[in-house]
Amino acid sequence: MQADRGADRPAAARRRARGRACPPRAPELRPAVLFASLLFLVSIGIILGGVAVFTNAVEWLGRRLGISDGAIGSILAGIATALPETLIPVIAIFGGHTRAETDIGIGAILGAPLMLGTLVLPLLAGFLLFLERMGKRSGDFELDYHAVRHDLSFFLVAYGLALLVAVNPLAPVRYVAAVWLLAAYVWFVKVHLASGEVSQVELDPLYFWRRAGRPATALIVTQVLVGLGLLIGGAHLFVHVVKDAALGLGVSPLVLALLVAPIATELPETMNSFFWIHQKKDTLAVGNITGAMVFQGTFPVSVGLVGTAWNLDSGAMLSLALPLAGTALCVAQILKTGRWDPRLVLVCVLLYAGYIGYLLLR
């Protein structure tokens, strides 16, 4: 009879009884949480160290090559710090074998411009206003607005093409668009290298050469590579930690790729530019972001066009359209007034916040 009564107990009651008999899981999870938190802090420290080493070296490299501040920010710093997030779609698309991996690749491609255009640029504007309130500097961007307009206009055309191809993603259309994007970026680099004057602003001493006088080119290149290695290593460690945490919470690959991975991999651009804004090197700070946007709107997109069917759902299409809208607002300001109002740039953060709300309500 005891066995019969036990068999008749509702399943929910039996599960509750087993749950009371099991030891609490919190103590078991605590070491794992502490270790993940430690790795997170270590990754941030590595990235911050890499930012300081890399930005110092890239300024000296640009001066040694005799190129303008705009080219230093848009090309050298933009490409180098974009490498971590570029590797994610390449590995996911060409090295993966599942739809989830393809989704992660596409999400990383679309997430980077979304983050840069609707979160990072507005945060820079907000940081500028904060520094003005603290009495550290003026509240106006001191930029080479011609270079900024050139970068953002190029991004509008290139990334707009990616949106148009998504409407009719036939293979021949995708392949032609991919080739055009790569050729257009080569042209963009050529124009930047041929424009602008070499800056005569006094540079901080090279970290690897604290003595007086000009450091050797080999030493500058060595510091660039060390800083770049720290940036890439720290960003990948950050992605690994956040990815494991997100998967443990059951977050979908699409949300992970669109939000978590770009936040991690865009940290180098963000931190570089915050350093430069604080040092009143606005052309480098903004050129770093706009140059990364141009790079992200061409090379990674071409990877997606060639390696996937580029069939985007409504959420992906929206993530592609929002940075175009924010960029159009920034370009319109320059065309109308010849300058940026930081408060209007800050408004673009509403696009990013709105997209997060859209994902949560889907």
C-alpha distance (Angstrom), angle and dihedral (degrees) to the residues before:
residue distance angle dihedral
M1 . . .
Q2 3.78 . .
A3 3.79 89.7 .
D4 3.78 90.9 46.8
R5 3.79 92.2 50.6
G6 3.83 89.3 48.4
A7 3.78 89.9 51.1
D8 3.80 90.3 49.9
R9 3.79 94.1 53.2
P10 3.79 111.5 111.1
A11 3.78 115.3 -99.7
A12 3.80 91.7 -120.9
A13 3.81 91.0 56.4
R14 3.79 91.3 50.0
R15 3.82 90.7 50.5
R16 3.81 90.5 50.8
A17 3.79 90.5 50.8
R18 3.79 91.7 50.8
G19 3.80 89.5 47.3
R20 3.82 90.5 54.7
A21 3.78 90.6 49.6
C22 3.82 93.8 51.6
P23 3.81 118.1 86.8
P24 3.80 116.5 -111.9
R25 3.79 114.0 -88.2
A26 3.80 97.0 -147.0
P27 3.82 95.7 86.0
E28 3.81 89.4 48.8
L29 3.79 92.6 51.0
R30 3.80 95.9 43.5
P31 3.85 96.4 81.0
A32 3.80 91.0 48.4
V33 3.81 91.4 49.9
L34 3.79 91.8 48.1
F35 3.80 91.6 48.5
A36 3.82 91.9 48.9
S37 3.81 90.1 48.9
L38 3.80 90.3 50.5
L39 3.81 91.6 50.4
F40 3.80 89.2 48.7
L41 3.80 92.0 54.1
V42 3.81 91.3 44.6
S43 3.81 90.8 52.5
I44 3.81 91.1 50.5
G45 3.80 90.6 49.4
I46 3.80 91.6 50.3
I47 3.81 91.3 49.4
L48 3.80 93.4 48.5
G49 3.80 90.8 48.8
G50 3.78 90.6 48.4
V51 3.80 90.8 49.6
A52 3.79 92.4 54.9
V53 3.82 94.2 45.1
F54 3.80 94.8 43.3
T55 3.81 99.3 45.2
N56 3.79 91.5 48.7
A57 3.80 91.6 50.5
V58 3.81 96.9 42.7
E59 3.81 91.2 54.7
W60 3.81 89.4 54.2
L61 3.80 91.3 45.0
G62 3.79 91.7 52.0
R63 3.79 90.9 48.8
R64 3.81 90.9 48.9
L65 3.82 91.3 49.6
G66 3.81 90.3 48.7
I67 3.79 96.7 -126.0
S68 3.79 130.3 140.5
D69 3.79 127.6 -94.3
G70 3.80 89.0 -112.8
A71 3.79 91.6 56.1
I72 3.81 91.4 45.8
G73 3.80 91.2 54.8
S74 3.79 98.9 37.2
I75 3.80 99.5 42.7
L76 3.80 115.8 16.3
A77 3.80 99.4 36.5
G78 3.80 94.5 29.9
I79 3.80 96.4 55.0
A80 3.79 96.3 38.9
T81 3.78 96.3 51.1
A82 3.83 90.4 41.9
L83 3.80 91.4 61.2
P84 3.83 96.8 87.4
E85 3.80 94.9 56.2
T86 3.82 91.4 40.4
L87 3.79 91.4 58.5
I88 3.81 92.0 56.6
P89 3.85 97.7 65.3
V90 3.81 92.5 39.1
I91 3.81 92.0 53.9
A92 3.81 94.4 38.9
I93 3.81 96.1 48.3
F94 3.79 102.7 36.8
G95 3.80 98.0 28.6
G96 3.80 98.9 39.1
H97 3.78 128.8 86.0
T98 3.81 104.3 -166.5
R99 3.79 137.6 70.4
A100 3.80 89.5 -116.8
E101 3.81 90.8 59.3
T102 3.80 90.6 48.7
D103 3.81 89.4 50.5
I104 3.80 89.9 51.5
G105 3.81 89.8 51.8
I106 3.80 93.7 49.4
G107 3.78 91.0 43.8
A108 3.80 91.3 52.9
I109 3.81 90.5 49.4
L110 3.80 93.6 50.8
G111 3.79 96.4 35.1
A112 3.80 96.5 60.2
P113 3.85 97.3 60.7
L114 3.80 89.4 41.0
M115 3.79 90.6 54.8
L116 3.80 95.4 43.3
G117 3.80 97.3 44.7
T118 3.80 101.4 38.8
L119 3.81 104.0 28.0
V120 3.81 113.9 19.6
L121 3.82 98.1 45.2
P122 3.83 91.9 46.5
L123 3.82 89.9 47.8
L124 3.81 89.3 53.1
A125 3.80 89.1 52.7
G126 3.79 90.3 48.4
F127 3.80 91.1 49.0
L128 3.80 89.8 50.7
L129 3.81 90.5 53.0
F130 3.81 89.7 47.3
L131 3.81 91.2 53.3
E132 3.81 89.4 49.2
R133 3.80 90.5 52.0
M134 3.81 89.5 50.0
G135 3.81 90.2 51.6
K136 3.80 92.9 -117.5
R137 3.82 97.0 122.6
S138 3.80 144.7 -23.3
G139 3.78 120.5 -66.1
D140 3.81 95.0 -123.8
F141 3.78 127.1 96.1
E142 3.81 109.7 -118.8
L143 3.79 98.9 -153.8
D144 3.75 145.0 151.1
Y145 3.80 89.0 -112.5
H146 3.78 92.7 -174.3
A147 3.82 89.6 60.7
V148 3.81 92.2 44.5
R149 3.80 92.0 50.3
H150 3.81 89.7 47.6
D151 3.82 92.0 51.9
L152 3.79 96.1 45.9
S153 3.81 94.7 42.9
F154 3.79 89.1 52.1
F155 3.81 89.8 49.9
L156 3.81 91.3 50.9
V157 3.80 91.5 54.7
A158 3.81 96.5 42.6
Y159 3.79 98.0 42.8
G160 3.78 91.1 39.7
L161 3.80 86.9 59.0
A162 3.81 89.0 55.3
L163 3.81 88.7 54.8
L164 3.80 92.8 48.8
V165 3.81 92.6 49.3
A166 3.82 89.7 52.1
V167 3.81 88.4 61.8
N168 3.83 91.1 59.9
P169 3.82 107.7 13.7
L170 3.80 100.1 -179.1
A171 3.81 113.4 160.6
P172 3.84 96.6 -115.2
V173 3.81 90.5 48.6
R174 3.80 91.7 49.8
Y175 3.80 94.0 48.7
V176 3.81 94.2 47.9
A177 3.80 90.8 47.5
A178 3.82 91.1 49.6
V179 3.81 92.2 52.7
W180 3.80 91.1 46.5
L181 3.81 92.1 51.2
L182 3.81 92.6 51.6
A183 3.82 92.2 47.1
A184 3.80 90.8 46.8
Y185 3.79 91.7 53.7
V186 3.81 91.1 51.5
W187 3.81 87.7 53.5
F188 3.82 90.4 47.9
V189 3.81 91.2 54.3
K190 3.80 91.6 47.8
V191 3.82 92.5 51.9
H192 3.81 92.7 48.4
L193 3.78 93.5 49.9
A194 3.79 91.2 50.9
S195 3.82 95.9 48.8
G196 3.78 136.3 69.4
E197 3.76 133.9 34.4
V198 3.77 126.2 -88.5
S199 3.79 110.7 -99.0
Q200 3.80 119.4 -117.7
V201 3.82 94.5 -164.1
E202 3.80 112.6 134.5
L203 3.80 111.0 -103.9
D204 3.79 127.5 -143.8
P205 3.82 112.9 -109.9
L206 3.79 115.7 -85.0
Y207 3.80 108.6 -97.4
F208 3.80 91.6 -132.7
W209 3.85 91.4 48.8
R210 3.79 113.8 42.4
R211 3.79 94.6 166.7
A212 3.79 126.4 100.4
G213 3.80 118.8 -88.0
R214 3.79 134.7 41.1
P215 3.81 116.2 -43.3
A216 3.79 120.4 -126.2
T217 3.80 117.0 -94.1
A218 3.81 91.0 -122.5
L219 3.80 89.9 56.8
I220 3.81 91.5 49.7
V221 3.81 91.4 50.5
T222 3.80 90.6 47.6
Q223 3.80 91.2 54.0
V224 3.82 90.6 46.9
L225 3.81 90.1 54.2
V226 3.81 93.4 45.6
G227 3.80 91.5 49.6
L228 3.79 91.5 45.8
G229 3.79 90.7 49.9
L230 3.79 90.8 52.2
L231 3.80 91.0 48.8
I232 3.79 94.1 50.3
G233 3.80 94.8 41.8
G234 3.79 94.1 47.1
A235 3.81 92.9 46.0
H236 3.79 92.6 50.1
L237 3.80 91.8 48.2
F238 3.81 88.6 50.3
V239 3.81 91.3 50.0
H240 3.81 91.2 48.3
V241 3.80 93.3 52.0
V242 3.80 95.7 44.2
K243 3.80 92.6 42.9
D244 3.81 92.9 53.7
A245 3.79 90.7 47.5
A246 3.81 92.5 48.8
L247 3.80 93.4 47.4
G248 3.78 89.8 48.4
L249 3.80 88.3 56.4
G250 3.80 91.4 49.5
V251 3.81 97.8 -111.1
S252 3.81 113.9 166.6
P253 3.83 119.4 -110.3
L254 3.82 90.8 -117.3
V255 3.81 93.9 56.1
L256 3.80 90.3 42.9
A257 3.80 92.6 52.4
L258 3.80 96.7 42.6
L259 3.79 97.4 45.6
V260 3.79 116.3 12.3
A261 3.81 101.7 39.3
P262 3.83 96.0 46.2
I263 3.80 92.1 46.5
A264 3.78 88.9 55.3
T265 3.77 98.1 42.7
E266 3.81 95.4 42.6
L267 3.80 91.3 58.4
P268 3.84 92.3 93.1
E269 3.82 92.8 56.0
T270 3.78 91.2 43.7
M271 3.79 96.1 48.3
N272 3.82 93.2 42.7
S273 3.78 90.7 53.3
F274 3.81 94.6 44.7
F275 3.80 88.7 53.4
W276 3.80 90.5 50.9
I277 3.83 94.7 45.6
H278 3.80 89.4 52.4
Q279 3.83 89.0 50.3
K280 3.85 90.4 49.2
K281 3.81 91.8 -114.2
D282 3.79 94.1 132.5
T283 3.81 96.2 159.2
L284 3.80 90.8 58.2
A285 3.81 92.6 42.8
V286 3.79 97.2 51.4
G287 3.81 94.4 33.8
N288 3.79 88.1 56.5
I289 3.81 90.5 57.9
T290 3.80 98.9 39.0
G291 3.80 90.9 45.4
A292 3.80 90.4 51.4
M293 3.82 88.9 49.4
V294 3.80 90.6 54.0
F295 3.79 91.1 47.9
Q296 3.82 92.3 46.5
G297 3.80 90.8 47.9
T298 3.80 93.0 55.0
F299 3.81 119.8 26.8
P300 3.85 101.0 34.4
V301 3.81 89.9 41.0
S302 3.80 89.9 53.5
V303 3.83 87.6 53.1
G304 3.79 89.4 54.3
L305 3.81 93.4 45.7
V306 3.80 92.5 52.6
G307 3.80 100.0 35.3
T308 3.82 101.1 42.0
A309 3.80 139.0 37.5
W310 3.84 87.9 -112.6
N311 3.81 90.8 -136.6
L312 3.80 100.3 156.5
D313 3.80 124.4 -167.8
S314 3.80 122.9 -138.9
G315 3.81 93.3 -88.7
A316 3.79 92.8 52.0
M317 3.81 91.6 46.3
L318 3.80 89.9 52.0
S319 3.81 91.5 50.3
L320 3.80 87.7 53.0
A321 3.81 94.5 48.3
L322 3.83 98.7 47.2
P323 3.84 98.2 66.1
L324 3.80 88.0 47.4
A325 3.81 88.9 55.7
G326 3.80 93.1 47.8
T327 3.79 92.1 46.5
A328 3.80 91.5 49.2
L329 3.82 89.2 54.9
C330 3.82 91.4 51.4
V331 3.81 92.5 48.5
A332 3.81 91.2 46.9
Q333 3.82 90.0 55.4
I334 3.80 91.4 54.2
L335 3.80 92.9 46.5
K336 3.82 92.3 49.0
T337 3.82 103.1 39.6
G338 3.80 105.1 10.3
R339 3.82 89.6 -123.2
W340 3.79 143.4 61.5
D341 3.77 124.3 -104.5
P342 3.84 102.3 -146.5
R343 3.80 90.0 -147.8
L344 3.79 92.1 59.1
V345 3.80 91.2 46.8
L346 3.80 88.3 51.0
V347 3.82 89.6 56.0
C348 3.82 88.9 68.0
V349 3.81 88.7 74.5
L350 3.81 86.5 76.7
L351 3.81 87.9 70.0
Y352 3.79 90.9 58.6
A353 3.81 92.8 43.8
G354 3.78 89.8 49.4
Y355 3.79 91.6 52.2
I356 3.80 91.7 52.0
G357 3.79 88.4 51.2
Y358 3.80 89.8 50.3
L359 3.82 91.4 53.0
L360 3.80 91.9 48.7
L361 3.80 92.5 50.6
R362 3.81 97.1 45.1
